[in-house]
């Protein structure tokens, strides 16, 4: 490994400091917490492609039970039939007994509509027609959140503090035939530029873990299936932490507002994480705050998290802040996460946040290096469920992943079903052999304002939902731009030159002084409100000349 060179890259040296880390038990099982079970009997989806309903409700039920203190015979039992037949017609990606696209729209459905009890709408594989039980009392949830891809530590903490985790898994022949032991295979790495788009074909729930690595490998999850108690270990499976992509596509529900003491941490010192091992994983968190409803970290010093191992899966986070929608990180100093493993995966974050705000005026760096099957690096990973997320950068953000069979780097990855706002006047750079994306925006609508540098060899910007992208003077994009929403708009203000291609953008609005686009791009419409737009590349789209906000002339 070449970490000495990486230290030089970020001008960080090793400091003596304090790393804060949560202590979890080596084994945990929602079926047996002090002799009490917080989940009901295993269900059977039968010959119906409704796993998306069963995996979701297994997790939702345990969250409800833990929050309300219900166990054993008191545990709640929600209606999978209601999701399968009543809610699926309301969402494009859900198809009843014909499966779902696992985009977790069913989580949103539990927030928007709720779900009745199994006793009010018993499970059926037969289309009930108009008898959809909308008159039954329904139970609703507050929010749902994503877990970072391959994040074993966060998954354990969610299981311990909140409830079961809904997760996707890739089912192959030997999965069907499982009868006992610890299930292991080599399908462990992401296969898509959007990690949670990695191919999975079955939704399940994780209800516990065991750090006993047995043969010196990783520990295992306790997986709850929906194929009756005649499958596996009475309906359950012990599955290695990364096997079958089981931690690449996962989420959890919340029932009440985030609680816990909010901590405002201010750092002007040099801090270095103290790594700890658990279940074949090595973890290092420079700052570790979990559970504060509005906790914040303000750094003006230097924070370093380094996890390096020969045989353990390595995860390093400079700042790890997991809390409610008001959580915030501001950095005017240096925050670096360095993760490396010779024979296992590696993941590195400068900032890993469940919260709403990141402001960087300093340096954020993440480097992941692995000689195994996967290395992931995130300058900022921030998710905020159904609440808005805002990231402002006037400093430097660098993410680098390399050496592994598959590696991906993201300067910023922001996920929220509400508005995502990113403002960049600094530098955001991502480097990787497979997927390097400067800014990745997923979940909901986005506003991206850029007058700085954004670089990614696969894409400078990739946004999944409707996006308003405003480029001002000083904007410099290196890498293609993909705006995948149905109503995306690119606005040009000030002056600039962009030698990149824009894909899937519905509207280009020229509202600046003098711009030149040199890449080959296709827009549905090009609207000229102000200034001069030079087209040095192959730029196509129905063009309108605007006067006082109205179309005065159209050029085909």
ZIWO-V141261 format. One record per backbone hydrogen bond with DSSP energy under -0.5 kcal/mol. NH is the residue of the N-H (numbers start at 1). CO is the residue of the C=O. Records with the same first field share a line. If there is no record, write none. Layout:
# ZIWO-V141261
NH->CO / CO
This chain:
# ZIWO-V141261
6->2
7->3
8->4
9->5
10->6
11->7 / 8
12->7
24->22
28->209
30->207
32->29
33->36
34->32
36->33
38->30
45->226
48->46
49->97
50->48
53->50
54->50
55->51
56->52
57->53
58->54
59->55
60->56
61->57
62->58
63->59
64->60
65->61
66->62
67->63
68->64
69->65
70->65
72->37
74->71
75->72
79->116
80->78
83->79
84->80
85->81
86->81 / 82
87->82
88->83
90->87
91->88
94->91
95->99
98->95
99->49 / 96
101->93
107->104
108->104
109->105
110->106
111->107 / 108
112->108
113->109
114->109
115->139
118->77
120->117
121->117
131->128
132->130
136->133
139->115
141->110
142->254
143->254
145->252
147->250
150->247
151->148 / 247
152->150
155->151
156->152
157->153
158->154
159->155
160->156
161->157
162->158
163->158
165->206
166->251
167->204
168->249
169->202
170->244
171->169
172->170
175->172
176->172
177->173
178->175
183->181 / 238
188->186
195->193
197->194
198->195
201->169
202->169
204->167
205->224
206->165
207->205 / 222
208->222
209->28
210->220
211->26
213->211
215->213
217->213
219->279
220->210
221->239
222->208
223->221 / 237
224->205
225->223 / 235
228->43
231->228
232->178
233->236
234->232
235->231
236->233
237->223
238->181
239->221 / 237
240->183
241->219
243->240
245->187 / 242
246->243
248->245
250->147
251->166
252->145
254->143
265->263 / 296
266->264
267->298
271->269 / 302
273->304
275->273
276->283
278->281
281->278
282->313
283->276
284->315
286->317
287->318
289->320
291->322
293->260
295->292
296->263
297->328
298->265
299->297 / 330
300->267 / 298
301->267
302->269
303->334
304->271
305->336
307->338
309->340
313->280
314->345
315->282
316->347
317->284
318->349
319->350
320->287
321->319 / 352
322->289
323->321 / 354
324->292
326->293
327->324
328->295
329->357
330->297
331->359
332->299
333->299
334->301
335->363
336->303
337->365
338->305
339->367
340->307
341->369
342->309
343->310
346->374
347->314
348->376
349->316
350->378
351->379
352->319
353->381
354->321
355->353 / 383
356->327
357->327
358->390
359->329
360->392
361->331 / 359
362->331
363->333
364->396
365->335
366->398
367->337
368->400
369->339
370->402
371->341
372->344
375->406
376->346
377->408
378->348
379->410
380->411
381->351
382->380 / 413
383->353
384->415
387->384
389->419
390->356
391->421
392->358
393->423
394->360
395->360
396->362
397->427
398->364
399->429
400->366
401->431
402->368
404->402
405->372
408->375
409->435
410->377
411->437
412->438
413->380
414->440
415->382
416->442
417->385
418->385 / 387
420->445
421->389 / 419
422->420 / 447
423->391
424->449
425->393
426->393
427->395
428->453
429->397
430->455
431->399
434->407
435->407
436->434
437->409 / 435
438->459
439->460
440->412
441->462
442->414
444->416 / 442
446->466
447->420
448->468
449->422 / 447
450->448 / 470
451->424
452->424
453->426
454->476
455->428
456->478
457->430
458->436
459->436
460->480
461->480
462->439
463->482
464->441
468->446
469->467 / 489
470->448 / 468
471->469 / 491
472->450 / 470
474->495
475->472
476->452
478->454
479->477
481->501
482->461
483->481 / 503
484->463 / 482
485->465
489->467
490->507
491->469 / 489
492->509
493->471 / 491
496->514
498->516
500->498
503->481
505->522
506->504
507->488
508->525
509->490 / 507
510->508 / 527
511->492 / 509
512->530
513->494
514->494
515->532
516->496
517->534
518->498 / 516
519->498 / 500
521->519 / 538
522->502
523->540
524->505 / 506
525->506
526->542
527->508
528->526 / 544
529->510 / 527
530->510
532->513
534->515 / 532
536->517 / 534
537->517
539->537
540->521 / 538
542->524
543->555
544->526
545->553
546->528 / 544
547->550
550->547
552->545 / 550
553->545
555->543
556->554
